[in-house]
Amino acid sequence: MIEFLRCSPSIPRDAVRGDMTEHTTGATTVYLEHSGGYRVVRDSMDRADIEYEVYAPDRKRCIDLALRVREELLENLPGQIIGGAEVLDVGEISAPTYIPNAESREHVYGGEVGIFYTPYP
């Protein structure tokens, strides 16, 4: 998912991360984290739940970027082949919600999607 979002022209490539160890307060960041999932059909289809959080210094920029991430995942990820898996569908678990960081006081919007995939080929 990280490489998929990094290739999107509407999302800053250097902002997409799989961990927050190199995040600098005030830097625009799109953070992805595996949050769960389950086997849907034995030996043929799985579901991975992915949370995304978008950090930005400006609240408007933050929600706009979170909505772009949401759009990329819901509309453009289905049908893609990524890391030996074909993405069959993506469902929204929760839309972007405002969850400001209490420690850094940064603006943060976060949401979650369920990604349905099967081994490829």
C-alpha positions as CSV (number, residue, x, y, z in Angstrom):
1,M,0.0,0.0,0.0
2,I,2.9,2.3,0.7
3,E,4.4,2.0,-2.8
4,F,0.9,2.3,-4.3
5,L,0.3,5.6,-2.5
6,R,3.8,6.9,-3.3
7,C,3.0,6.4,-7.0
8,S,-0.1,8.6,-6.8
9,P,0.5,12.0,-8.3
10,S,-2.0,13.6,-5.9
11,I,-0.1,12.5,-2.8
12,P,3.3,13.8,-1.8
13,R,5.6,10.8,-2.4
14,D,8.0,11.5,0.5
15,A,5.1,11.9,2.9
16,V,3.9,8.2,2.8
17,R,5.4,6.0,5.6
18,G,4.9,2.6,7.2
19,D,6.2,3.8,10.6
20,M,6.5,7.1,12.4
21,T,10.2,6.8,13.6
22,E,11.4,9.5,11.2
23,H,8.3,11.8,11.5
24,T,9.2,15.3,12.3
25,T,6.5,17.4,14.0
26,G,5.0,19.8,11.5
27,A,5.9,17.6,8.5
28,T,3.2,16.4,6.2
29,T,2.9,12.6,6.7
30,V,0.7,9.8,5.6
31,Y,1.1,6.9,8.0
32,L,-0.3,3.4,7.1
33,E,-0.7,0.6,9.7
34,H,-2.0,-2.9,9.4
35,S,-4.8,-3.1,12.0
36,G,-6.3,-6.5,11.5
37,G,-8.3,-8.6,9.0
38,Y,-9.2,-12.2,8.5
39,R,-9.4,-15.1,6.0
40,V,-12.6,-14.7,3.9
41,V,-12.4,-17.8,1.8
42,R,-10.0,-20.6,2.6
43,D,-6.9,-20.6,0.5
44,S,-8.3,-18.1,-1.9
45,M,-9.2,-14.7,-0.4
46,D,-8.0,-12.6,2.6
47,R,-9.0,-9.3,4.1
48,A,-6.4,-6.9,5.5
49,D,-7.6,-3.9,7.5
50,I,-5.4,-0.8,7.1
51,E,-5.6,2.4,9.1
52,Y,-4.3,5.6,7.7
53,E,-3.4,8.8,9.5
54,V,-2.6,12.1,7.8
55,Y,-0.5,14.7,9.6
56,A,-0.3,18.3,8.3
57,P,0.5,21.7,9.7
58,D,-2.8,23.1,8.4
59,R,-6.2,21.6,9.2
60,K,-7.6,22.2,5.8
61,R,-4.6,20.7,4.1
62,C,-4.8,17.8,6.4
63,I,-8.4,16.9,5.6
64,D,-7.9,17.5,1.9
65,L,-5.0,15.0,1.9
66,A,-6.8,12.5,4.0
67,L,-9.7,12.6,1.5
68,R,-7.3,12.1,-1.4
69,V,-5.8,9.1,0.4
70,R,-9.3,7.7,0.9
71,E,-10.2,8.2,-2.7
72,E,-7.0,6.5,-3.9
73,L,-7.6,3.5,-1.7
74,L,-11.3,3.1,-2.5
75,E,-11.4,4.0,-6.2
76,N,-7.9,3.2,-7.6
77,L,-6.5,0.3,-5.6
78,P,-9.1,-2.3,-6.6
79,G,-7.7,-4.3,-9.6
80,Q,-4.1,-3.6,-8.8
81,I,-1.4,-6.3,-8.5
82,I,0.8,-5.5,-5.4
83,G,3.4,-7.7,-3.9
84,G,2.1,-11.0,-5.3
85,A,-1.5,-10.2,-4.5
86,E,-4.4,-9.0,-6.6
87,V,-6.6,-6.5,-4.9
88,L,-10.2,-7.5,-5.5
89,D,-12.0,-4.8,-3.7
90,V,-11.6,-2.1,-1.0
91,G,-14.3,-1.3,1.5
92,E,-14.5,1.6,3.9
93,I,-14.5,0.8,7.6
94,S,-14.4,4.5,8.7
95,A,-14.1,7.8,6.9
96,P,-11.5,10.3,7.9
97,T,-12.1,11.6,11.4
98,Y,-10.3,14.5,13.2
99,I,-8.0,13.1,15.8
100,P,-5.5,15.8,16.7
101,N,-2.3,14.6,18.3
102,A,-2.5,15.6,22.0
103,E,1.3,15.6,22.5
104,S,2.5,17.5,19.4
105,R,-0.7,19.4,18.8
106,E,-0.6,18.5,15.1
107,H,-3.7,18.2,13.0
108,V,-4.4,14.6,12.2
109,Y,-7.2,12.9,10.2
110,G,-7.5,9.1,10.3
111,G,-9.6,6.5,8.6
112,E,-9.6,2.8,7.9
113,V,-10.3,0.5,5.0
114,G,-10.7,-3.2,4.5
115,I,-8.7,-4.6,1.5
116,F,-9.9,-7.9,-0.1
117,Y,-7.1,-9.7,-1.9
118,T,-6.1,-13.0,-3.4
119,P,-2.7,-14.5,-4.4
120,Y,-1.5,-13.6,-7.9
121,P,-1.1,-15.3,-10.3
